[in-house]
Amino acid sequence: MSNLRLINETTIANGTSSSITNDLFNADFDIYNLQIKRTLASATGGMSLRLVNSSGSIIPQLFDFAYLNLTSHATFHEGRGQNNSFFQYLDWSSGTVADQSSINLYVFNPFSSSSYTFFIHQTMGTYLPAGLATNGFKGIAVAKNTSSATGIQLQPSQGGTFGLEIRTYGLRVDN
């Protein structure tokens, strides 16, 4: 039997500029896997994330993150941010290409009120200005607050709109 348990499937319609998806995290799991497919974007930019509480309100917290951009059209580069109000650069896509990025995000301890929330992600996306090149991201992040989170807010870091399909799995450790 698989240790991944499907918890939620959410479709966010094209043309959305910011989306809160709640009821993803609970006391049943400590580790979650979110598989996010960006189906459309109206502007070049990355996807940013914040955590929300059980009432759907954004949890004010600071994120530290680091990533490696593995691009096919230029030199690889590293980036990082400290004390940001968003977890930035989950992906990077451009233009209005459908099916243009896929994010595999692991979230550790989001529901715990006694531990920071940690993230690991891998992404593949399309970058049009370079002639349909691809961008890959690998990264880590921490939300430096011990508030209990039950969901996420996603929005493009450079403005614009998007469409998403999100599948949320809980990683169960069976004895």
C-alpha positions as CSV (number, residue, x, y, z in Angstrom):
1,M,0.0,0.0,0.0
2,S,1.3,3.5,-0.9
3,N,2.3,5.9,1.9
4,L,0.9,8.8,-0.1
5,R,-2.7,9.5,0.6
6,L,-4.6,11.9,-1.7
7,I,-6.2,14.6,0.5
8,N,-7.4,17.2,-1.9
9,E,-7.7,18.0,-5.6
10,T,-8.3,21.7,-6.5
11,T,-8.7,23.4,-9.8
12,I,-8.2,27.2,-9.9
13,A,-9.7,28.8,-13.0
14,N,-7.6,30.6,-15.6
15,G,-7.6,34.4,-15.0
16,T,-7.0,34.2,-11.2
17,S,-4.6,36.7,-9.7
18,S,-4.4,35.2,-6.2
19,S,-5.8,32.1,-4.7
20,I,-6.2,30.7,-1.2
21,T,-6.6,27.0,-0.9
22,N,-7.6,26.0,2.7
23,D,-8.2,22.6,4.4
24,L,-5.0,21.1,3.0
25,F,-3.1,20.5,6.2
26,N,-4.3,18.9,9.5
27,A,-3.1,16.9,12.4
28,D,-3.2,13.6,10.5
29,F,0.1,14.1,8.7
30,D,3.4,15.9,9.3
31,I,4.6,15.8,5.7
32,Y,2.7,16.8,2.6
33,N,3.3,16.7,-1.1
34,L,1.7,19.3,-3.3
35,Q,1.8,18.7,-7.0
36,I,1.0,22.0,-8.7
37,K,0.5,22.3,-12.4
38,R,0.3,25.9,-13.7
39,T,-2.1,25.6,-16.7
40,L,-1.8,29.2,-17.9
41,A,0.0,32.5,-17.0
42,S,-0.7,36.0,-18.4
43,A,2.7,37.4,-17.4
44,T,6.3,36.4,-17.0
45,G,7.2,35.6,-13.4
46,G,7.5,33.2,-10.6
47,M,4.9,31.8,-8.3
48,S,4.9,32.9,-4.7
49,L,3.5,31.2,-1.6
50,R,2.2,32.2,1.8
51,L,0.6,30.1,4.5
52,V,-3.0,30.6,5.8
53,N,-4.7,29.6,9.0
54,S,-8.0,27.8,9.6
55,S,-10.0,30.9,9.1
56,G,-8.4,31.5,5.7
57,S,-6.3,34.5,6.9
58,I,-2.7,34.9,5.8
59,I,-0.3,34.1,8.6
60,P,2.1,37.0,8.9
61,Q,5.5,35.4,8.8
62,L,9.0,35.7,7.3
63,F,10.4,33.2,4.9
64,D,14.1,32.4,4.2
65,F,14.6,30.6,0.9
66,A,17.3,29.5,-1.5
67,Y,17.1,28.0,-5.0
68,L,19.2,26.9,-8.0
69,N,17.8,27.9,-11.4
70,L,18.7,25.3,-13.9
71,T,17.9,27.0,-17.2
72,S,18.5,25.6,-20.7
73,H,19.2,29.0,-22.3
74,A,21.7,30.6,-19.9
75,T,24.1,29.9,-17.2
76,F,22.7,28.2,-14.0
77,H,22.4,30.6,-11.1
78,E,21.6,30.6,-7.4
79,G,19.3,32.9,-5.6
80,R,18.1,33.4,-2.1
81,G,16.0,35.7,0.1
82,Q,15.8,36.4,3.8
83,N,13.0,37.7,5.9
84,N,10.6,37.9,2.9
85,S,6.9,38.0,3.4
86,F,6.5,35.4,0.6
87,F,8.2,32.1,-0.3
88,Q,9.3,33.3,-3.8
89,Y,10.4,31.5,-6.9
90,L,8.5,28.2,-6.7
91,D,8.7,28.4,-10.5
92,W,9.4,30.8,-13.4
93,S,7.3,30.8,-16.6
94,S,6.5,33.3,-19.2
95,G,3.8,34.3,-21.7
96,T,0.6,32.5,-22.2
97,V,1.7,29.0,-22.8
98,A,-0.6,26.3,-21.5
99,D,0.8,23.5,-19.4
100,Q,3.9,25.5,-18.8
101,S,5.1,24.5,-15.3
102,S,4.9,21.7,-12.8
103,I,5.9,22.2,-9.2
104,N,6.6,19.3,-6.8
105,L,6.5,20.8,-3.3
106,Y,7.1,19.0,0.0
107,V,5.8,20.8,3.1
108,F,7.0,19.7,6.6
109,N,5.1,20.3,9.8
110,P,2.7,23.0,8.5
111,F,0.0,22.2,11.1
112,S,2.4,22.0,14.1
113,S,2.3,25.0,16.4
114,S,5.6,24.0,18.0
115,S,7.9,23.8,14.9
116,Y,8.8,26.0,11.9
117,T,7.4,24.9,8.5
118,F,10.0,23.7,6.0
119,F,9.7,23.3,2.2
120,I,11.6,21.5,-0.5
121,H,10.6,22.0,-4.2
122,Q,11.5,21.0,-7.7
123,T,10.0,22.7,-10.8
124,M,10.1,22.5,-14.5
125,G,8.7,25.4,-16.6
126,T,8.7,27.0,-20.0
127,Y,10.4,30.3,-20.8
128,L,9.3,31.9,-24.1
129,P,11.6,34.8,-24.7
130,A,14.5,32.4,-25.1
131,G,12.7,30.5,-27.8
132,L,10.8,27.9,-25.8
133,A,13.6,27.2,-23.4
134,T,13.0,25.4,-20.1
135,N,13.7,26.5,-16.6
136,G,14.2,24.0,-13.7
137,F,14.3,25.1,-10.1
138,K,15.4,23.2,-7.0
139,G,15.0,24.9,-3.7
140,I,14.4,25.0,0.0
141,A,12.6,27.4,2.4
142,V,11.6,27.9,6.0
143,A,8.6,29.8,7.4
144,K,9.9,31.3,10.6
145,N,6.8,31.2,12.6
146,T,5.2,28.5,14.7
147,S,1.6,29.3,13.8
148,S,-0.6,26.3,12.7
149,A,-1.3,26.5,8.9
150,T,-4.1,24.7,7.2
151,G,-3.6,26.0,3.7
152,I,-1.7,28.1,1.2
153,Q,-2.0,31.3,-0.8
154,L,-0.5,31.3,-4.3
155,Q,0.1,34.3,-6.5
156,P,2.3,35.4,-9.4
157,S,5.3,37.3,-8.1
158,Q,5.3,39.7,-11.1
159,G,1.5,40.3,-11.2
160,G,-0.7,38.9,-13.9
161,T,-3.1,35.9,-13.7
162,F,-2.8,32.1,-13.8
163,G,-4.7,28.9,-13.7
164,L,-3.7,25.9,-11.5
165,E,-4.4,22.3,-10.8
166,I,-3.3,21.3,-7.3
167,R,-3.2,17.8,-5.9
168,T,-2.3,17.5,-2.2
169,Y,-1.1,14.3,-0.6
170,G,-0.3,13.4,3.0
171,L,2.8,11.2,3.5
172,R,1.9,8.6,6.0
173,V,4.5,6.7,8.1
174,D,3.0,3.2,8.8
175,N,4.5,1.2,11.6
